[in-house]
Amino acid sequence: KEILIDFQELVSEHSGENIAEVIWGTLQKYSLVGQVMVFMMDNATNNNTMVTAIKQKCKAQGILFSAKDSHLCCMPHIVHLA
């Protein structure tokens, strides 16, 4: 089952750190910190940075989160971009 829990405009630079701040805020808002298993995204560098920033935020709260194992690439999107 899938649901959209949030949709926010990113008014600042689309850096991985800024994206992570928005996502982290949503995770906190809905008490989902520590419950996310994977992020599905394309292979843009800012997405890699975002997952690493989320990992650091989890680590600061004593939550295990593997950036490498939690980043799934959406193959159709990557092929479309190529």
Secondary structure, DSSP 8 states (H G I E B T S, - for coil): -----------S---HHHHHHHHHHHHHHTT-TTT---EEE---HHHHHHHHHHHHHHHHTT----TTTTEEE-HHHHHHH-
